[in-house]
Amino acid sequence: MVRSHFLPSTLELGPPTDLDAFAFQELLTTTPFLFNNSLHCNLLQCTHFADTLICAKEANQLVAFIFGYRIPTRPDTLFIWQTIVTEPYRGQGLATHMLQTLLRCPSCQDIVYLEVTIPNSNQAS
Ligand SMILES: CC(C)(COP(=O)(O)OP(=O)(O)OC[C@H]1O[C@@H](n2cnc3c(N)ncnc32)[C@H](O)[C@@H]1OP(=O)(O)O)[C@@H](O)C(=O)NCCC(=O)NCCS
């Protein structure tokens, strides 16, 4: 886990564990704009795709995550599928910091492009 320097010092960034699949489910269920996944899907994200997923936790509670995966036919491109920063942590640069931290990880050193799909109505995204 890596500590963030400009958000609460108790906030820690790092990869997921398989147990985080339950917390993903909770955040996806309670966040507008996002579609829920099955718990099985969340578990696969947290295990098979852990190299391209970053979590932010405070007191061991998941408060934010960014899930990306390499596009199979274009592995130099990271597709950002889901990003959630819970309300109390928004507007403080956490999503930006998490994305930068993820891209600095050894597993993402060869990423050249980012892709994302968002609706026009989601200004924050
Ligand atoms: C989108 C979201 C992840 C942003 O997280 P955040 O930590 O607040 O974002 P940051 O503080 O890093 O801000 C990043 C940029 O977005 C801008 N921004 C953040 N919230 C904004 C808002 N409500 N309206 C307009 N711009 C916004 C910031 O000004 C910043 O821009 P800058 O780099 O030019 O200064 C967060 O609002 C969220 O979880 N929303 C609900 C879930 C969602 O819609 N996820 C995206 C689709 S998967």
Ligand as a Chemical Component Dictionary entry (heavy atoms), coordinates in Angstrom:
data_LIG
# 
_chem_comp.id                   LIG 
_chem_comp.type                 NON-POLYMER 
_chem_comp.pdbx_formal_charge   0 
_chem_comp.three_letter_code    LIG 
# 
loop_
_chem_comp_atom.comp_id 
_chem_comp_atom.atom_id 
_chem_comp_atom.alt_atom_id 
_chem_comp_atom.type_symbol 
_chem_comp_atom.charge 
_chem_comp_atom.model_Cartn_x 
_chem_comp_atom.model_Cartn_y 
_chem_comp_atom.model_Cartn_z 
_chem_comp_atom.pdbx_ordinal 
LIG C1  C1  C 0 -16.166 10.914 -11.354 1  
LIG C2  C2  C 0 -15.493 10.783 -9.985  2  
LIG C3  C3  C 0 -14.782 9.437  -9.943  3  
LIG C4  C4  C 0 -14.472 11.928 -9.809  4  
LIG O1  O1  O 0 -13.715 11.673 -8.627  5  
LIG P1  P1  P 0 -12.916 12.866 -7.864  6  
LIG O2  O2  O 0 -11.916 12.227 -6.959  7  
LIG O3  O3  O 0 -13.895 13.792 -7.281  8  
LIG O4  O4  O 0 -12.180 13.569 -9.094  9  
LIG P2  P2  P 0 -10.919 14.564 -8.981  10 
LIG O5  O5  O 0 -11.031 15.346 -7.725  11 
LIG O6  O6  O 0 -9.671  13.782 -9.220  12 
LIG O7  O7  O 0 -11.189 15.538 -10.193 13 
LIG C5  C5  C 0 -10.716 15.249 -11.481 14 
LIG C6  C6  C 0 -11.183 16.343 -12.447 15 
LIG O8  O8  O 0 -12.612 16.281 -12.579 16 
LIG C7  C7  C 0 -13.186 17.547 -12.221 17 
LIG N1  N1  N 0 -14.442 17.272 -11.515 18 
LIG C8  C8  C 0 -14.609 16.492 -10.408 19 
LIG N2  N2  N 0 -15.902 16.484 -10.035 20 
LIG C9  C9  C 0 -16.556 17.284 -10.937 21 
LIG C10 C10 C 0 -17.925 17.652 -11.099 22 
LIG N3  N3  N 0 -18.897 17.245 -10.255 23 
LIG N4  N4  N 0 -18.256 18.447 -12.157 24 
LIG C11 C11 C 0 -17.321 18.870 -13.020 25 
LIG N5  N5  N 0 -15.981 18.551 -12.911 26 
LIG C12 C12 C 0 -15.621 17.758 -11.889 27 
LIG C13 C13 C 0 -12.158 18.195 -11.327 28 
LIG O9  O9  O 0 -12.280 19.603 -11.360 29 
LIG C14 C14 C 0 -10.863 17.734 -11.950 30 
LIG O10 O10 O 0 -10.566 18.507 -13.114 31 
LIG P3  P3  P 0 -9.120  19.188 -13.296 32 
LIG O11 O11 O 0 -8.132  18.039 -13.303 33 
LIG O12 O12 O 0 -9.235  19.877 -14.608 34 
LIG O13 O13 O 0 -8.939  20.063 -12.105 35 
LIG C15 C15 C 0 -16.538 10.859 -8.829  36 
LIG O14 O14 O 0 -17.270 12.050 -8.975  37 
LIG C16 C16 C 0 -17.507 9.691  -8.791  38 
LIG O15 O15 O 0 -17.202 8.655  -8.190  39 
LIG N6  N6  N 0 -18.689 9.845  -9.424  40 
LIG C17 C17 C 0 -19.733 8.795  -9.390  41 
LIG C18 C18 C 0 -19.340 7.545  -10.173 42 
LIG C19 C19 C 0 -19.058 7.834  -11.622 43 
LIG O16 O16 O 0 -19.805 8.530  -12.293 44 
LIG N7  N7  N 0 -17.926 7.266  -12.127 45 
LIG C20 C20 C 0 -17.497 7.463  -13.496 46 
LIG C21 C21 C 0 -18.105 6.537  -14.458 47 
LIG S1  S1  S 0 -17.464 4.892  -14.322 48 
# 
loop_
_chem_comp_bond.comp_id 
_chem_comp_bond.atom_id_1 
_chem_comp_bond.atom_id_2 
_chem_comp_bond.value_order 
_chem_comp_bond.pdbx_ordinal 
LIG C1  C2  SING 1  
LIG C2  C3  SING 2  
LIG C2  C4  SING 3  
LIG C2  C15 SING 4  
LIG C4  O1  SING 5  
LIG O1  P1  SING 6  
LIG P1  O2  DOUB 7  
LIG P1  O3  SING 8  
LIG P1  O4  SING 9  
LIG O4  P2  SING 10 
LIG P2  O5  DOUB 11 
LIG P2  O6  SING 12 
LIG P2  O7  SING 13 
LIG O7  C5  SING 14 
LIG C5  C6  SING 15 
LIG C6  O8  SING 16 
LIG C6  C14 SING 17 
LIG O8  C7  SING 18 
LIG C7  N1  SING 19 
LIG C7  C13 SING 20 
LIG N1  C8  SING 21 
LIG N1  C12 SING 22 
LIG C8  N2  DOUB 23 
LIG N2  C9  SING 24 
LIG C9  C10 SING 25 
LIG C9  C12 DOUB 26 
LIG C10 N3  SING 27 
LIG C10 N4  DOUB 28 
LIG N4  C11 SING 29 
LIG C11 N5  DOUB 30 
LIG N5  C12 SING 31 
LIG C13 O9  SING 32 
LIG C13 C14 SING 33 
LIG C14 O10 SING 34 
LIG O10 P3  SING 35 
LIG P3  O11 DOUB 36 
LIG P3  O12 SING 37 
LIG P3  O13 SING 38 
LIG C15 O14 SING 39 
LIG C15 C16 SING 40 
LIG C16 O15 DOUB 41 
LIG C16 N6  SING 42 
LIG N6  C17 SING 43 
LIG C17 C18 SING 44 
LIG C18 C19 SING 45 
LIG C19 O16 DOUB 46 
LIG C19 N7  SING 47 
LIG N7  C20 SING 48 
LIG C20 C21 SING 49 
LIG C21 S1  SING 50 
# 
